[in-house]
């Protein structure tokens, strides 16, 4: 099987090499660029795709849902959710409330759950179960102390999982990869990216912020950090077997 992890920055990557790229990369239109991302995903032929920073219907997309568009382009089942809880103050802002994460899958999604961590602005954990593997998709906080609290709660979620699992996403490990090592050890997880190739920023990668972690009953056959400028993060593609 193949799993692709990609923080797609709400489909606004076309502004990466232009002036004011950070502001335009957040506020810019993305309905055309998402088509390029869909074609890229299709070329990789993944069985499951974890998408971080997905626009679920803001003005950037003229109210269209990127998760639905990408599922149609790649012919996959999909699950998506908004990043913030329904009663969160962030859901009061028109564009922010349309921000979320998503999972696409060739396999039938037999079960799914949405978890919200107790701390931080970025709280959503999407959990899906297929017949072979459980995927946890995460996007952790920018603040280091908040991330530490999130790691503790994330561990309490994954320790209950008895099936082969992948824990993947943008972990925002701005303090360095050392901050994730205790979590991996406690959860008996390994990183697919053994060479620790950086994933951010895409135009000059220096930091390893995106991780694909896996349980011991998953064997990694190949891993690629793919050089592409479609987003500010680089995607990670793994080929794996369940053993």
N, C-alpha and C positions, 0 to 999 in steps of 0.2 A: 504494500500500500504506500501511497504518497500523501504527505501532509504538508501544506503550504501555510506559513504564517506571514501576514503582511499588515503593517500599519499603513493604511492608505491615505492618511491625512485628509479625510473627507473629499478625496478626489481633486484636490487643488494643487497638485504637484507641478502643473505647467508653469507656475510662477517662481519656481526654485531659482532660476538663473536671471530673474528680473529684479529691478530696483524695488525696495520695500517688500522683499519677498516674504517676510514674516507676517506682515499685516495682510498683504494680498493673498498669501497662502492660507489665511484663515477666513477671509471675507470674500475671496474670489469665486466666480462661477465655476461649476465643475461638471455640468451635464455632458459636455463633450469629452472631457478628459477621462471620465469614468469608463467610456467606451474603450479607450486605450488600455486601461487597467484590466478590463474584462478580457480583451484579446490576449494580454500578457498571461493572465491566469489560465486561459484556455490552452495556450501553448505549453504550459508546464504539465498539463494533464494530471492534476492532483485528484485524489479521491476525497479528501477533506480539506477545507480551507478555513483558517481562522483569520477574521478581518477585524482589525482595531481601527477606531476613528472612522466610523461609517456615518454618512449623512442620510438620515431616515426621512427626509422630505422638507428641508428648509428652502429659503429663497435661493441658496446656492444651486439647488437642483430643480428649481421651479416646481417644488412640492413633490418631486419624484423620489422614490425610495431606492437608494443605491443597492441595498441588500437584495431587493426584488429584481432589479435590473441585472445585477451580476449573477444571480441564480438562473435567470432566463438565458443569459449569454453562455453560461457554462453547463446548463442543463443539470442543475443540482437541486436537491432539497435544501431548505434554508430555515434558520432560526435567527431572529434578531431581537434586541431589546435596547431600550433607552438607557443611557448611562446613569441617570439619576432617578431616585425613587419618586413615586407619584406626588408625594407631599413635600418634596424637596423645594427649596426656594429657587433652585436653578431651573425648575420646570416652568417658572413664570416668565422666562425670557424666550422669545419666539425662536431664535436660531439655536440657542443652547439646548433647548428641550428636544430638538430633533437629532441630537448627537447620540451615537450608540456604537455597539459592536455587533458582530454577526458571525455565524458559522454556516458554511455550505458543505453539503455532503452528497456523494454518489449513493452512499448507503442509506437505508431507511433510518431515520432518527426515531428510535423506539421510546425515548424518554428525554425530557429536558427540564432543567430547573434554572431559575434566576436567583442568584444570591446577591445580597447587598452587604458589604462589610460595614462595620460600625464606625470606622474612622476614615476621614479623608473626603475629598471631592470626587475622586475617581473610585467608586466603590463596587461597580458591577462585576460579578463573576458569572459567566454563562457556562453551564454544564450540559453537555449532551451525551447520550449513550446510543451507540450503534450496536449491532450484534457482536462486534469484535472488540471495541475499544471505547473508553470514556474519555472525553476531552473537556478540560477546564480552560476557558479562555479568560485572560486577565488583562487589566490595565491599571497598574498601581500608581500610587500618589507620587508627586514630585518631591514632597518633603520627606527627608530621611527618617525622622522619628515616627511619622505617620506610617511610612512603609514598614517599619519594624513591627508595629501593631498589626498591620494588615497581614504580614507574613505569619504571625501567630494564628490569626483567625483562618487564614487560608489553609494552614496545616490541619486545623480541626475539621475542615471540609474534606480534604483529600485522604486523611487517615481512615475514613470510613469506607473508602472505595476498595472493593475486592477484585475488580476486573483490571486488565491491562489499561494503563492510563497515560495520557499526555497532558502536561500542564504547560500552557504556552501563552505568550503575549508580550506586551511591552511592560517590563518590570521597572523601568525608570531607575535602574541601579546607578544613580549619579555619584554615589560614594565609592563605586568600584564593585567588581563582581564578588568581592569577599563577603558583601552583605547578604548574598543569596546562598552562600555555602552551608550555613547552619540549617537553613530551611531544607536544602537538598538532602543533607545528612539525616535530619529528623524524618523526612518523608521517604527516605531510601530511593531517591531519585538521581538520575544522571542527566547531564546536559548532552544533547546531540552535537552541539558545536564544540567539540573537544579542543579544537585549535583556537577557540575564543576569538574568532574573527569579528571585528567590530561591525555594527549595523547602523550607526548613526554618527554624523549626518551622511546622507547618501552621496553627496558630492565630494566629501573628504572624510571617510569613516574613521572615527577615533574611539568611540565608545560602544561597548556591547550592552545595549539596552533591551534587545529582543532575545527571548530565550525559548527554546523548545526542550522541556524537561520530560523525562519518561521513566516509567517504572522498569524494574529489572526484567520483566517478562516481555519486554519489547526489544528487539534487536535492530540496531541501526545499520543499514547496508550502505547508505550514502547520505551526505549532507552537503548542501550548497548554500552559500550566502551569495545571492545573485546581484550582480552589479546592474542597476537600472536607476534612472532618474525620474521615475513616475511618482515618487513620493520622497519625503525627507528621510524615511527609514528604508533600509534594504530588506527585502524578503528572505526568508529562510525556507528552503525546500528539503524535506527529508524523505528518504525511501526506507521503509521499515517492514519487518515481519513480526508477527506475534508468536512467541515461543512458549 
